[in-house]
């Protein structure tokens, strides 16, 4: 038997019985055995989690995948149908079926990868036999494999955990956007159906939805920009003052001013919520007492004032981070630059504009971008302070200060509009993904690639 | 003269800002020692009491919430630091097909807030029968920490010269030995950052624990505190204040102690991500 025939035979055998080519022809017993075990595991998983054996023996008269299918067949059946029978203990639970289905598909993909690897390996080992007349033993193969594929071996378990905990939920969310999963259709009481693009259509064509979406989106953008820029520039201003040579007790002021950064944000927000309370908040009480105002200021309940309030509280919490960073930059500035500039006759303002500002900006621009992304998703800053309120009757389940992410949260937990919330998550994912991809190209691609 | 006016103006600004920062802090601390139950504008320094702290432990499950959170924070810190270090080490030191693609994927995923897939995470753990058990949250925290922190630590490890590893290989080190004896000890600052930030996160995270651990006995501190105050401002405020002070003080101290590492870590994260 010449090498070429051997190779063909090996691939042919391994196509049907995993590892059999390696085992029988290349005499790589251990490797072939492991591949074969994987095949046994795959088949066994399906056979023993279902009722296939009983079915083959003729013990199951009315066979259906719903009742008698195995892990994989039932999983795929679940994704396609989302359940067929309603009711009680023995009814179908659509979302559980969906998630089991997604898990089954992921596991199946992993097995398919092993299968493809098995065929590729058969082909490569065959090629070795064809060219040299012999091939390495299993032991040599594993040794070489460990050295060459070390990264994959170590990362595989972490990668699998990552796929199930991080990627799978995202896949599930994306799929939810195409279901009628809302308070009128809640499993296990009701079955769900695939509705295609209906939810996307709803969001963009039904006026109250598209109107709310636009309003919330615009406020999200305003909030993100103003929230980030105000903290950035105020932090810069404060760092300049603190860095001024005439200032004494720097350490004291610095320690006090850093406090908002150190105190947990949630606590700060809940404290401000009480301080600013419209009825019995101390700030209103004090202002009333000193006669500065004649009636309570609705800090958190007037649409416009509430927006200003969340921005100011955000400034209180956010400026110390930039202040600390810029103090670091200022401390490391090269003093000779200023000396050279003053010899050339530059004034203080000119020095600031042409030396300090560009250097600070260069050192902190990554933080600026990061903080923009964080503000875009700053659920806590809105929810703990105003809970998105005051309520706005013109908007669908959103308040005047709601940003996209807090609206999504409300739609999910308070309104049980899982489908629309998922549509919005998908949109958010694209926005955030696009921005971060752009950011990635801007930073890393220039440095490393 | 001009100098003097400048100095006075600068100090005035600093004093005003310091007051704006510190007054709310003092107010909440003193409120926790006040009699009565609602937020008040008049703080009576003569009538300070520890009653609120007593009631906090007698009438709420604060101690249970505290230990729930401590367990979760500690376990997720240990697990995530292990996962992050190994992943980052591989990404920094090994060359393999698909490395760029996987780094890119986790980079985009790190910008996506975990809680957007909260329905899915809830359904997943419901299917696995883990809803209400702390292990569910630990898994989500530890694995969810991989994307962002991998980038951060990889960036740091790239700065540890490869030549040290190579010298170790020549002396007969295995790959894991070079990781344990060379790369890890040289990465202490970034490990500190990861550990501290992972430990601190569960104390004030709200959304996921609220969904996954909703029973009063299984709650974490943030969920418990929020439930204590939300909608009950006039009756529970002083108790809430005592609970808030009790947790904010240690966190603030940890922050100030590790300030150097945290600020460096945040800057490095922004730089790499």
HADDOCK unambig.tbl for C-alpha pairs under 7 A between the chains (distance, minus, plus):
assign (segid A and resid 96 and name CA) (segid B and resid 123 and name CA) 6.51 0.50 0.50
assign (segid A and resid 96 and name CA) (segid B and resid 127 and name CA) 6.30 0.50 0.50
assign (segid A and resid 99 and name CA) (segid B and resid 124 and name CA) 6.58 0.50 0.50
assign (segid A and resid 151 and name CA) (segid B and resid 90 and name CA) 6.02 0.50 0.50
assign (segid A and resid 151 and name CA) (segid B and resid 94 and name CA) 6.40 0.50 0.50
assign (segid A and resid 151 and name CA) (segid B and resid 96 and name CA) 6.99 0.50 0.50
assign (segid A and resid 155 and name CA) (segid B and resid 87 and name CA) 6.69 0.50 0.50
assign (segid A and resid 162 and name CA) (segid B and resid 143 and name CA) 6.13 0.50 0.50
assign (segid A and resid 165 and name CA) (segid B and resid 140 and name CA) 6.50 0.50 0.50
assign (segid A and resid 165 and name CA) (segid B and resid 143 and name CA) 6.87 0.50 0.50
assign (segid A and resid 166 and name CA) (segid B and resid 144 and name CA) 6.51 0.50 0.50
assign (segid A and resid 169 and name CA) (segid B and resid 117 and name CA) 5.52 0.50 0.50
assign (segid A and resid 169 and name CA) (segid B and resid 120 and name CA) 4.89 0.50 0.50
assign (segid A and resid 169 and name CA) (segid B and resid 121 and name CA) 5.89 0.50 0.50
assign (segid A and resid 170 and name CA) (segid B and resid 117 and name CA) 5.77 0.50 0.50
assign (segid A and resid 172 and name CA) (segid B and resid 120 and name CA) 5.90 0.50 0.50
assign (segid A and resid 173 and name CA) (segid B and resid 117 and name CA) 5.82 0.50 0.50
assign (segid A and resid 173 and name CA) (segid B and resid 120 and name CA) 6.33 0.50 0.50
assign (segid A and resid 241 and name CA) (segid B and resid 10 and name CA) 6.54 0.50 0.50
assign (segid A and resid 246 and name CA) (segid B and resid 7 and name CA) 5.78 0.50 0.50
assign (segid A and resid 247 and name CA) (segid B and resid 7 and name CA) 6.63 0.50 0.50
assign (segid A and resid 247 and name CA) (segid B and resid 10 and name CA) 6.98 0.50 0.50
assign (segid A and resid 247 and name CA) (segid B and resid 11 and name CA) 6.78 0.50 0.50
assign (segid A and resid 253 and name CA) (segid B and resid 18 and name CA) 6.86 0.50 0.50
assign (segid A and resid 256 and name CA) (segid B and resid 18 and name CA) 6.16 0.50 0.50
assign (segid A and resid 257 and name CA) (segid B and resid 18 and name CA) 6.03 0.50 0.50
assign (segid A and resid 257 and name CA) (segid B and resid 21 and name CA) 6.54 0.50 0.50
assign (segid A and resid 262 and name CA) (segid B and resid 252 and name CA) 5.00 0.50 0.50
assign (segid A and resid 262 and name CA) (segid B and resid 255 and name CA) 5.68 0.50 0.50
assign (segid A and resid 262 and name CA) (segid B and resid 256 and name CA) 6.85 0.50 0.50
assign (segid A and resid 263 and name CA) (segid B and resid 248 and name CA) 6.06 0.50 0.50
assign (segid A and resid 263 and name CA) (segid B and resid 252 and name CA) 5.24 0.50 0.50
assign (segid A and resid 264 and name CA) (segid B and resid 204 and name CA) 6.87 0.50 0.50
assign (segid A and resid 264 and name CA) (segid B and resid 248 and name CA) 6.35 0.50 0.50
assign (segid A and resid 266 and name CA) (segid B and resid 204 and name CA) 6.48 0.50 0.50
assign (segid A and resid 267 and name CA) (segid B and resid 244 and name CA) 6.38 0.50 0.50
assign (segid A and resid 274 and name CA) (segid B and resid 39 and name CA) 6.77 0.50 0.50
assign (segid A and resid 281 and name CA) (segid B and resid 39 and name CA) 6.84 0.50 0.50
assign (segid A and resid 282 and name CA) (segid B and resid 39 and name CA) 6.97 0.50 0.50
assign (segid A and resid 282 and name CA) (segid B and resid 40 and name CA) 5.70 0.50 0.50
assign (segid A and resid 282 and name CA) (segid B and resid 41 and name CA) 4.24 0.50 0.50
assign (segid A and resid 285 and name CA) (segid B and resid 41 and name CA) 6.57 0.50 0.50
assign (segid A and resid 286 and name CA) (segid B and resid 41 and name CA) 6.66 0.50 0.50
assign (segid A and resid 366 and name CA) (segid B and resid 270 and name CA) 5.08 0.50 0.50
assign (segid A and resid 366 and name CA) (segid B and resid 271 and name CA) 5.45 0.50 0.50
assign (segid A and resid 367 and name CA) (segid B and resid 267 and name CA) 6.48 0.50 0.50
assign (segid A and resid 367 and name CA) (segid B and resid 270 and name CA) 5.13 0.50 0.50
assign (segid A and resid 370 and name CA) (segid B and resid 270 and name CA) 5.83 0.50 0.50
assign (segid A and resid 425 and name CA) (segid B and resid 116 and name CA) 6.37 0.50 0.50
assign (segid A and resid 429 and name CA) (segid B and resid 112 and name CA) 6.57 0.50 0.50
assign (segid A and resid 432 and name CA) (segid B and resid 111 and name CA) 6.67 0.50 0.50
assign (segid A and resid 432 and name CA) (segid B and resid 112 and name CA) 6.97 0.50 0.50
assign (segid A and resid 433 and name CA) (segid B and resid 108 and name CA) 5.67 0.50 0.50
assign (segid A and resid 436 and name CA) (segid B and resid 108 and name CA) 6.22 0.50 0.50
assign (segid A and resid 436 and name CA) (segid B and resid 111 and name CA) 6.99 0.50 0.50
assign (segid A and resid 437 and name CA) (segid B and resid 108 and name CA) 6.80 0.50 0.50
assign (segid A and resid 440 and name CA) (segid B and resid 273 and name CA) 6.81 0.50 0.50
